[in-house]
Amino acid sequence: MTMKTPPPSTAPTPPSALALRTSPIAGVTLALFLGAGLLSCGWLVASGKLELMPDKHLSNGQVLHGEITHRIAKELAKAPLPSEAADLERASSWLLLGDTGPRVRPGCTQWLFLSDELKLDRHAADNAQAKADAVIALQRSLQQRGIRLLVSVVPDKSRIAASELCGLTRPTASQARIQQWVQKLQAAGVATLDLTASLQPLGASAFLRTDTHWSEAGAQAAAQAIAEQVKGMGLSATPSKTFDTRQEPLAPRPGDLVRLAGIDWLPVALQPPQEQVAPTVITERAEAVSDAGDNLDDLFGDDNLPNVALIGTSFSRNSSFVGFLQRALSAPVGNFAKDGGEFSGAAKAYFDSPAFRQTPPQLVIWEIPERDLQTPYAGDVQLPPRP
């Protein structure tokens, strides 16, 4: 039997492949885009505005985890073309798909959560132990100088507002991390307060919908719990003062999670709905001067300075927390908290400052968010040498 050779295949060429072979437009467009991006990055380097290396000390763990390459990528993204392209990508992903990017996760309707709360560091246990050891060492050093330390841990928004997670889930391993960390400190004699019990009864109302921070209700509950703990330690905040409270009108309260999602530049109508908040303003009441001589001595002396210092993160700088704390203590508080300070940023800055060296407090309140308990520790918290 004679075998016939099959005719050549007549299957149609895919349109995409045909377009790439018959037209150089796609290739030219890609080349132009890459070239423009290269020129944009070159301009940024030539301008001297590029800072490739972090200005802080890097631990071995941070180097191994790509801190340097992450910093370089972040700096190069400041170039005009990559920056605008990133903005457009974030806007289109949000408007078309409801995507909030890698740092933010959408929960129930209008609720956003920080993705850092929903993941675990692979060295979580070692990191938590290193930070516990650092706090214990600091407490002992402070104690030698006659200074007390109170650590207060702020639970995750995703822990307290769990009812608004919907499809999001917290790692099972993270459920006990506050309790375990607090127990380590308490066993070593460090006064430590877990604010979960104070915020849990408020549920989701303890936090803001589109922000990482607590609401005024949460801030007030936390401040009251801390004040009660201070009094339970046998300490009195000084100088004793009276505070006035007033409520501001309702106003839009932009959320930092909208900014982290990269869509805060969009018109407000296209962003997640903003919250309306009536800010509480708490101010120290002016007191009459009955004896000019004595009061002037106090005014310019240490007797008029707060004996309580607060270090921590942006939680201590949001939702009138310091005002609530001062009112609950009936005394002013030196607020040395730092936005973006994470675990140790504010502690390092404060203990290195003239404020601590020249007028040390009797009590340091250290506010620490739960999400920072198990992240890498830079080993940068220590007291300066005694004069």
Residue pairs with C-beta under 8 A, 6 or more apart in sequence:
13 21
19 26
20 26
20 27
36 81
37 79
37 81
37 82
37 85
40 79
40 80
40 81
40 82
41 76
41 79
41 82
43 79
43 80
44 50
44 75
44 76
44 78
44 79
49 78
50 75
50 76
50 78
51 71
51 75
52 68
52 71
52 72
52 75
53 68
53 71
54 67
54 68
54 71
56 378
57 378
57 380
58 67
58 68
58 378
59 376
59 377
59 378
59 379
61 123
61 376
62 376
62 378
65 376
76 82
77 83
77 86
86 262
87 262
87 265
90 101
90 261
90 262
90 263
91 262
91 263
91 265
91 266
91 270
93 99
93 101
94 100
94 261
94 263
94 266
95 270
98 106
100 106
100 112
100 257
100 261
100 263
101 260
101 261
101 262
102 115
103 114
103 115
103 116
103 260
103 261
104 112
104 113
104 114
104 115
104 257
104 260
104 261
105 112
105 113
105 114
105 115
105 118
105 168
106 112
106 113
107 113
107 161
107 164
107 165
107 166
107 167
107 168
108 163
108 164
108 165
108 166
110 209
110 210
110 272
110 273
111 161
111 164
111 165
111 166
111 204
111 209
111 210
112 209
112 210
112 255
112 257
112 258
112 261
112 272
113 157
113 158
113 165
113 168
113 257
114 157
114 158
114 212
114 257
114 260
114 371
116 371
117 156
117 157
117 158
117 159
117 170
117 370
117 371
118 158
118 168
118 169
118 170
118 171
119 171
120 171
120 173
120 174
120 374
121 127
121 374
121 375
121 376
123 376
124 173
124 177
124 374
125 374
127 373
127 374
127 375
127 376
127 377
128 177
128 180
128 181
128 373
128 374
129 184
130 377
130 379
131 181
131 343
131 373
131 377
132 181
132 184
132 185
132 188
134 344
134 377
134 379
134 381
135 149
135 151
135 185
135 190
135 366
135 381
136 184
136 185
136 188
136 190
137 382
138 149
138 347
138 381
138 382
138 383
139 149
139 188
139 189
139 190
141 382
141 383
142 148
142 149
142 364
142 383
143 149
145 360
145 383
145 386
146 362
147 360
147 361
147 362
147 363
147 364
148 191
148 233
148 235
148 362
148 363
148 364
149 190
149 191
149 363
149 364
149 366
150 191
150 192
150 193
150 226
150 229
150 230
150 233
150 363
150 364
150 365
150 366
151 185
151 190
151 191
151 192
151 193
151 366
151 368
152 192
152 193
152 195
152 222
152 225
152 226
152 229
152 365
152 366
152 367
152 368
153 178
153 181
153 182
153 192
153 193
153 194
153 195
153 196
153 368
153 369
153 370
153 373
154 195
154 214
154 222
154 315
154 367
154 368
154 369
154 370
155 178
155 194
155 195
155 196
155 199
155 370
156 170
156 174
156 369
156 370
156 371
157 207
157 212
157 214
158 165
158 168
158 170
159 170
159 178
159 196
159 370
160 196
160 199
160 200
160 202
160 203
160 204
160 206
160 207
160 218
161 203
161 204
161 206
161 207
162 170
163 203
163 204
164 204
164 209
177 370
177 373
177 374
178 194
178 196
178 370
178 373
179 194
181 373
182 192
182 193
182 194
185 192
186 192
191 229
191 233
193 225
193 226
193 229
195 222
195 225
195 226
197 225
198 221
198 222
198 224
198 225
199 206
199 214
199 218
199 221
199 222
201 221
202 217
202 218
202 221
205 215
205 217
205 218
206 214
206 215
206 217
206 218
206 221
207 213
207 214
207 215
207 218
208 214
208 215
208 253
208 255
208 275
208 277
208 319
209 255
209 272
209 275
210 254
210 255
210 257
210 258
210 272
210 273
210 274
210 275
211 253
211 255
211 256
211 257
211 275
211 318
212 256
212 257
212 314
213 256
213 314
213 315
213 318
213 319
214 222
214 315
214 318
214 319
214 321
215 277
215 319
216 277
216 279
216 280
216 319
216 320
216 324
218 319
219 315
219 318
219 319
219 320
219 321
219 324
220 320
220 324
222 321
222 324
223 321
223 324
223 325
223 327
223 328
224 324
224 328
226 325
226 328
226 365
227 325
227 328
227 329
228 328
230 237
230 308
230 329
230 363
230 365
233 363
235 362
235 363
236 331
237 306
237 307
237 308
237 329
237 330
237 331
237 333
237 363
238 306
238 307
238 331
239 298
239 303
239 304
239 305
239 306
239 331
239 332
240 330
240 331
241 284
241 285
241 287
241 326
241 330
241 331
241 332
242 284
242 285
242 287
242 330
243 282
243 283
243 284
243 285
243 323
243 326
243 327
243 330
244 282
244 283
244 284
244 285
245 280
245 281
245 282
245 323
245 327
246 280
246 281
246 283
247 278
247 279
247 280
247 281
248 278
248 279
248 280
248 281
249 278
250 276
250 277
250 278
251 276
251 277
251 278
251 279
252 268
252 274
252 275
252 276
252 277
253 274
253 275
253 276
253 277
254 264
254 274
255 272
255 274
255 275
258 264
258 271
258 272
263 270
263 271
263 272
264 271
268 274
279 320
280 320
280 323
280 324
281 320
281 323
282 320
282 323
282 324
282 326
282 327
283 323
284 326
284 332
289 295
297 303
298 304
302 359
305 334
305 359
306 331
306 332
306 333
306 334
306 361
307 331
307 361
307 362
307 363
308 329
308 331
308 333
308 334
308 361
308 362
308 363
308 364
308 365
309 333
309 334
309 336
309 350
309 355
309 356
309 361
309 363
309 364
309 365
310 316
310 322
310 325
310 333
310 334
310 335
310 336
310 337
310 364
310 365
310 367
311 336
311 337
311 338
311 346
311 347
311 350
311 364
311 365
311 366
311 367
312 337
312 338
312 341
312 346
312 365
312 366
312 367
312 368
313 337
313 338
313 339
313 340
313 341
313 342
313 345
313 346
313 367
313 368
313 369
313 372
314 337
314 338
314 339
314 340
314 341
315 321
315 337
315 367
315 369
316 322
316 335
316 337
316 367
317 335
317 337
317 339
322 333
322 335
325 333
326 332
326 333
333 365
334 355
334 361
336 346
336 349
336 350
336 353
336 355
337 346
337 367
338 345
338 346
338 349
341 347
341 349
342 369
342 372
342 375
343 368
343 372
343 373
343 375
343 377
344 377
344 378
344 380
344 381
347 366
347 381
348 380
348 381
350 356
351 381
351 382
351 383
351 384
352 384
356 384
357 384
357 387
